[in-house]
Amino acid sequence: MNLPSKSILFLLLLAGVPAAGQYRRSHYSHGGLRYAPVAGIASASMSWEQNRVQMDCGMRPGYMAGALLEMEIGNNVYFQPLLLLSGKGYRFSYDITSLVKKYYSIHYLDVPFTLKWEHTVNMTDFSFFAGPYFAYALWGKVKTVRTGESPEITPLHFGSSSGDDLKKMDAGLMMGTSIQVTSWRYMLYYSAGFFNVTPAEDNYMYTKFLCFSIAYMFN
């Protein structure tokens, strides 16, 4: 992460601290709805097995941005669906006659449906959430870097035929934890894909995504 990004993240983390002493529980109206814009940074990769050999996929930077909705369905239990644009991908390198590095960027529309359990200590809310997610690939590209040559960028093709790079659909499990002070909520979550996203024969690829995000809650 470069210095400007670190500075922005640090300022966002500090934003909720001065108002902590003025915290009110009024935004927890029973039976009501809460919603929030949410954005974050992530680390993305793939679990890849080719012809029963585990391939070495590296992590690459990612992102998420979108919105969440929250509805109380029980005592400290909430239904929490989200609508997210997620930047996922992975990196992979190999060396046959020369070193080749490939950087895959895949942008998904993610729709998680989670349940959240909440506990409050000293006017700070601690939560755990988990549930399935469904994703649809919107667009993607791969950057290929060969030794002694200029980088080459090509679009990814999505579909189920053998000539396509990746399948359009993905689904899996999201789980994470959050802390809320005043209206600021800080979330850390991990999502793991359960669907094989490659159409290539004798290949199995599953998405992995670790994300830290910040949301501002509204009634």
VEXROZA-791980 format. One record per residue (C-alpha): residue number from 0; residue in three letters; x, y, z. Coordinates in nm, 2 decimals. Example, Ala and Ser with C-alpha at 12.3 -4.5 7.8 and 13.67 -1.06 7.14 Angstrom:
2
+-----+-----+--------+--------+--------+
|   k |   r |     c1 |     c2 |     c3 |
+-----+-----+--------+--------+--------+
|   0 | ALA |   1.23 |  -0.45 |   0.78 |
|   1 | SER |   1.37 |  -0.11 |   0.71 |
+-----+-----+--------+--------+--------+
This chain:
219
+-----+-----+--------+--------+--------+
|   k |   r |     c1 |     c2 |     c3 |
+-----+-----+--------+--------+--------+
|   0 | MET |   0.00 |   0.00 |   0.00 |
|   1 | ASN |   0.14 |   0.34 |  -0.09 |
|   2 | LEU |   0.17 |   0.63 |   0.15 |
|   3 | PRO |  -0.14 |   0.82 |   0.04 |
|   4 | SER |  -0.35 |   0.51 |   0.08 |
|   5 | LYS |  -0.21 |   0.45 |   0.43 |
|   6 | SER |  -0.28 |   0.81 |   0.53 |
|   7 | ILE |  -0.64 |   0.80 |   0.41 |
|   8 | LEU |  -0.70 |   0.47 |   0.60 |
|   9 | PHE |  -0.54 |   0.61 |   0.92 |
|  10 | LEU |  -0.77 |   0.92 |   0.91 |
|  11 | LEU |  -1.08 |   0.70 |   0.86 |
|  12 | LEU |  -0.98 |   0.49 |   1.16 |
|  13 | LEU |  -0.94 |   0.81 |   1.37 |
|  14 | ALA |  -1.27 |   0.96 |   1.26 |
|  15 | GLY |  -1.48 |   0.77 |   1.51 |
|  16 | VAL |  -1.26 |   0.82 |   1.81 |
|  17 | PRO |  -1.34 |   1.19 |   1.91 |
|  18 | ALA |  -1.71 |   1.12 |   1.92 |
|  19 | ALA |  -1.69 |   0.80 |   2.13 |
|  20 | GLY |  -1.78 |   0.98 |   2.45 |
|  21 | GLN |  -2.10 |   1.11 |   2.29 |
|  22 | TYR |  -2.22 |   0.77 |   2.18 |
|  23 | ARG |  -2.59 |   0.70 |   2.19 |
|  24 | ARG |  -2.79 |   0.38 |   2.15 |
|  25 | SER |  -3.07 |   0.56 |   1.96 |
|  26 | HIS |  -2.96 |   0.41 |   1.63 |
|  27 | TYR |  -3.04 |   0.07 |   1.76 |
|  28 | SER |  -3.42 |   0.11 |   1.73 |
|  29 | HIS |  -3.57 |  -0.24 |   1.77 |
|  30 | GLY |  -3.74 |  -0.37 |   1.46 |
|  31 | GLY |  -3.59 |  -0.09 |   1.25 |
|  32 | LEU |  -3.35 |  -0.10 |   0.95 |
|  33 | ARG |  -3.00 |   0.03 |   0.93 |
|  34 | TYR |  -2.80 |   0.08 |   0.62 |
|  35 | ALA |  -2.44 |   0.19 |   0.54 |
|  36 | PRO |  -2.20 |   0.26 |   0.26 |
|  37 | VAL |  -1.90 |   0.05 |   0.30 |
|  38 | ALA |  -1.55 |   0.03 |   0.14 |
|  39 | GLY |  -1.23 |  -0.14 |   0.21 |
|  40 | ILE |  -0.89 |  -0.29 |   0.10 |
|  41 | ALA |  -0.82 |  -0.65 |   0.05 |
|  42 | SER |  -0.58 |  -0.93 |  -0.03 |
|  43 | ALA |  -0.70 |  -1.17 |  -0.30 |
|  44 | SER |  -0.58 |  -1.51 |  -0.43 |
|  45 | MET |  -0.68 |  -1.84 |  -0.57 |
|  46 | SER |  -0.65 |  -2.20 |  -0.46 |
|  47 | TRP |  -0.55 |  -2.38 |  -0.78 |
|  48 | GLU |  -0.51 |  -2.75 |  -0.84 |
|  49 | GLN |  -0.40 |  -2.87 |  -1.19 |
|  50 | ASN |  -0.38 |  -3.24 |  -1.27 |
|  51 | ARG |  -0.38 |  -3.31 |  -0.90 |
|  52 | VAL |  -0.08 |  -3.08 |  -0.85 |
|  53 | GLN |  -0.12 |  -2.78 |  -0.62 |
|  54 | MET |  -0.02 |  -2.47 |  -0.80 |
|  55 | ASP |   0.15 |  -2.18 |  -0.62 |
|  56 | CYS |  -0.07 |  -1.88 |  -0.66 |
|  57 | GLY |   0.04 |  -1.55 |  -0.50 |
|  58 | MET |  -0.17 |  -1.28 |  -0.33 |
|  59 | ARG |  -0.24 |  -0.95 |  -0.50 |
|  60 | PRO |  -0.41 |  -0.63 |  -0.38 |
|  61 | GLY |  -0.79 |  -0.60 |  -0.40 |
|  62 | TYR |  -1.08 |  -0.38 |  -0.30 |
|  63 | MET |  -1.44 |  -0.38 |  -0.21 |
|  64 | ALA |  -1.71 |  -0.10 |  -0.22 |
|  65 | GLY |  -2.08 |  -0.11 |  -0.18 |
|  66 | ALA |  -2.36 |  -0.10 |   0.07 |
|  67 | LEU |  -2.50 |  -0.31 |   0.35 |
|  68 | LEU |  -2.85 |  -0.34 |   0.50 |
|  69 | GLU |  -2.93 |  -0.46 |   0.85 |
|  70 | MET |  -3.25 |  -0.58 |   1.01 |
|  71 | GLU |  -3.30 |  -0.70 |   1.36 |
|  72 | ILE |  -3.47 |  -1.04 |   1.37 |
|  73 | GLY |  -3.40 |  -1.14 |   1.73 |
|  74 | ASN |  -3.23 |  -1.04 |   2.05 |
|  75 | ASN |  -2.89 |  -0.91 |   1.93 |
|  76 | VAL |  -2.93 |  -1.11 |   1.61 |
|  77 | TYR |  -2.95 |  -0.93 |   1.27 |
|  78 | PHE |  -3.00 |  -1.03 |   0.91 |
|  79 | GLN |  -2.73 |  -0.84 |   0.71 |
|  80 | PRO |  -2.73 |  -0.86 |   0.33 |
|  81 | LEU |  -2.47 |  -0.67 |   0.13 |
|  82 | LEU |  -2.43 |  -0.56 |  -0.23 |
|  83 | LEU |  -2.06 |  -0.52 |  -0.32 |
|  84 | LEU |  -1.82 |  -0.46 |  -0.61 |
|  85 | SER |  -1.51 |  -0.67 |  -0.53 |
|  86 | GLY |  -1.18 |  -0.66 |  -0.70 |
|  87 | LYS |  -1.03 |  -1.01 |  -0.67 |
|  88 | GLY |  -0.76 |  -1.20 |  -0.86 |
|  89 | TYR |  -0.42 |  -1.37 |  -0.81 |
|  90 | ARG |  -0.07 |  -1.37 |  -0.94 |
|  91 | PHE |   0.12 |  -1.66 |  -1.09 |
|  92 | SER |   0.47 |  -1.71 |  -1.23 |
|  93 | TYR |   0.65 |  -1.99 |  -1.41 |
|  94 | ASP |   0.99 |  -2.03 |  -1.58 |
|  95 | ILE |   1.03 |  -2.26 |  -1.88 |
|  96 | THR |   1.28 |  -2.08 |  -2.11 |
|  97 | SER |   1.24 |  -1.75 |  -1.94 |
|  98 | LEU |   1.05 |  -1.61 |  -1.63 |
|  99 | VAL |   0.69 |  -1.52 |  -1.70 |
| 100 | LYS |   0.47 |  -1.34 |  -1.44 |
| 101 | LYS |   0.09 |  -1.31 |  -1.47 |
| 102 | TYR |  -0.13 |  -1.08 |  -1.27 |
| 103 | TYR |  -0.50 |  -1.15 |  -1.29 |
| 104 | SER |  -0.76 |  -0.88 |  -1.20 |
| 105 | ILE |  -1.12 |  -1.00 |  -1.17 |
| 106 | HIS |  -1.41 |  -0.78 |  -1.07 |
| 107 | TYR |  -1.71 |  -0.94 |  -0.92 |
| 108 | LEU |  -2.06 |  -0.83 |  -0.81 |
| 109 | ASP |  -2.09 |  -1.00 |  -0.47 |
| 110 | VAL |  -2.42 |  -1.05 |  -0.29 |
| 111 | PRO |  -2.36 |  -1.20 |   0.06 |
| 112 | PHE |  -2.65 |  -1.29 |   0.29 |
| 113 | THR |  -2.51 |  -1.30 |   0.65 |
| 114 | LEU |  -2.64 |  -1.33 |   1.00 |
| 115 | LYS |  -2.48 |  -1.11 |   1.26 |
| 116 | TRP |  -2.46 |  -1.18 |   1.64 |
| 117 | GLU |  -2.38 |  -0.87 |   1.85 |
| 118 | HIS |  -2.26 |  -0.80 |   2.20 |
| 119 | THR |  -2.21 |  -0.46 |   2.36 |
| 120 | VAL |  -1.94 |  -0.38 |   2.61 |
| 121 | ASN |  -1.89 |  -0.02 |   2.74 |
| 122 | MET |  -2.09 |   0.13 |   2.45 |
| 123 | THR |  -1.88 |  -0.06 |   2.19 |
| 124 | ASP |  -2.05 |  -0.32 |   1.98 |
| 125 | PHE |  -1.86 |  -0.64 |   1.90 |
| 126 | SER |  -2.00 |  -0.87 |   1.63 |
| 127 | PHE |  -1.95 |  -1.19 |   1.45 |
| 128 | PHE |  -2.12 |  -1.25 |   1.11 |
| 129 | ALA |  -2.13 |  -1.54 |   0.87 |
| 130 | GLY |  -2.33 |  -1.66 |   0.57 |
| 131 | PRO |  -2.32 |  -1.75 |   0.20 |
| 132 | TYR |  -2.23 |  -1.52 |  -0.08 |
| 133 | PHE |  -2.31 |  -1.53 |  -0.45 |
| 134 | ALA |  -2.09 |  -1.36 |  -0.71 |
| 135 | TYR |  -2.10 |  -1.27 |  -1.08 |
| 136 | ALA |  -1.79 |  -1.18 |  -1.28 |
| 137 | LEU |  -1.83 |  -0.85 |  -1.45 |
| 138 | TRP |  -1.50 |  -0.80 |  -1.62 |
| 139 | GLY |  -1.13 |  -0.88 |  -1.58 |
| 140 | LYS |  -0.78 |  -0.87 |  -1.73 |
| 141 | VAL |  -0.44 |  -1.03 |  -1.71 |
| 142 | LYS |  -0.11 |  -0.85 |  -1.72 |
| 143 | THR |   0.17 |  -1.07 |  -1.85 |
| 144 | VAL |   0.53 |  -0.97 |  -1.79 |
| 145 | ARG |   0.81 |  -1.16 |  -1.96 |
| 146 | THR |   1.18 |  -1.10 |  -1.90 |
| 147 | GLY |   1.32 |  -0.84 |  -2.14 |
| 148 | GLU |   0.98 |  -0.76 |  -2.29 |
| 149 | SER |   0.71 |  -0.49 |  -2.25 |
| 150 | PRO |   0.41 |  -0.59 |  -2.03 |
| 151 | GLU |   0.11 |  -0.72 |  -2.22 |
| 152 | ILE |  -0.25 |  -0.67 |  -2.10 |
| 153 | THR |  -0.53 |  -0.88 |  -2.24 |
| 154 | PRO |  -0.90 |  -0.91 |  -2.13 |
| 155 | LEU |  -1.03 |  -1.22 |  -1.96 |
| 156 | HIS |  -1.31 |  -1.42 |  -2.13 |
| 157 | PHE |  -1.59 |  -1.55 |  -1.90 |
| 158 | GLY |  -1.80 |  -1.86 |  -1.98 |
| 159 | SER |  -1.82 |  -2.23 |  -1.95 |
| 160 | SER |  -1.65 |  -2.35 |  -2.27 |
| 161 | SER |  -1.29 |  -2.48 |  -2.27 |
| 162 | GLY |  -1.17 |  -2.17 |  -2.45 |
| 163 | ASP |  -1.28 |  -1.93 |  -2.18 |
| 164 | ASP |  -1.06 |  -1.82 |  -1.89 |
| 165 | LEU |  -1.30 |  -1.83 |  -1.60 |
| 166 | LYS |  -1.66 |  -1.91 |  -1.53 |
| 167 | LYS |  -1.90 |  -1.62 |  -1.46 |
| 168 | MET |  -2.06 |  -1.75 |  -1.14 |
| 169 | ASP |  -1.90 |  -1.81 |  -0.80 |
| 170 | ALA |  -2.04 |  -1.88 |  -0.46 |
| 171 | GLY |  -1.90 |  -1.95 |  -0.12 |
| 172 | LEU |  -1.89 |  -1.86 |   0.25 |
| 173 | MET |  -1.82 |  -1.52 |   0.41 |
| 174 | MET |  -1.74 |  -1.49 |   0.78 |
| 175 | GLY |  -1.59 |  -1.21 |   0.98 |
| 176 | THR |  -1.60 |  -0.98 |   1.28 |
| 177 | SER |  -1.67 |  -0.62 |   1.34 |
| 178 | ILE |  -1.64 |  -0.34 |   1.60 |
| 179 | GLN |  -1.87 |  -0.04 |   1.60 |
| 180 | VAL |  -1.80 |   0.29 |   1.79 |
| 181 | THR |  -2.07 |   0.56 |   1.74 |
| 182 | SER |  -2.17 |   0.52 |   1.38 |
| 183 | TRP |  -1.84 |   0.39 |   1.25 |
| 184 | ARG |  -1.81 |   0.02 |   1.20 |
| 185 | TYR |  -1.48 |  -0.15 |   1.13 |
| 186 | MET |  -1.50 |  -0.50 |   0.97 |
| 187 | LEU |  -1.26 |  -0.78 |   0.90 |
| 188 | TYR |  -1.39 |  -1.07 |   0.69 |
| 189 | TYR |  -1.27 |  -1.37 |   0.49 |
| 190 | SER |  -1.46 |  -1.53 |   0.20 |
| 191 | ALA |  -1.38 |  -1.86 |   0.04 |
| 192 | GLY |  -1.53 |  -1.98 |  -0.28 |
| 193 | PHE |  -1.69 |  -2.33 |  -0.30 |
| 194 | PHE |  -1.75 |  -2.33 |  -0.68 |
| 195 | ASN |  -1.48 |  -2.43 |  -0.93 |
| 196 | VAL |  -1.44 |  -2.11 |  -1.13 |
| 197 | THR |  -1.22 |  -2.25 |  -1.42 |
| 198 | PRO |  -1.38 |  -2.43 |  -1.71 |
| 199 | ALA |  -1.04 |  -2.60 |  -1.79 |
| 200 | GLU |  -1.04 |  -2.98 |  -1.77 |
| 201 | ASP |  -0.86 |  -3.13 |  -1.47 |
| 202 | ASN |  -0.83 |  -2.79 |  -1.31 |
| 203 | TYR |  -0.99 |  -2.67 |  -0.99 |
| 204 | MET |  -0.98 |  -2.30 |  -0.88 |
| 205 | TYR |  -1.14 |  -2.14 |  -0.58 |
| 206 | THR |  -1.14 |  -1.78 |  -0.48 |
| 207 | LYS |  -0.99 |  -1.65 |  -0.16 |
| 208 | PHE |  -1.05 |  -1.30 |  -0.03 |
| 209 | LEU |  -0.94 |  -1.13 |   0.30 |
| 210 | CYS |  -1.08 |  -0.77 |   0.35 |
| 211 | PHE |  -1.07 |  -0.49 |   0.60 |
| 212 | SER |  -1.35 |  -0.24 |   0.55 |
| 213 | ILE |  -1.51 |   0.06 |   0.71 |
| 214 | ALA |  -1.89 |   0.15 |   0.71 |
| 215 | TYR |  -2.09 |   0.45 |   0.83 |
| 216 | MET |  -2.42 |   0.34 |   0.97 |
| 217 | PHE |  -2.75 |   0.52 |   0.92 |
| 218 | ASN |  -3.09 |   0.46 |   1.07 |
+-----+-----+--------+--------+--------+
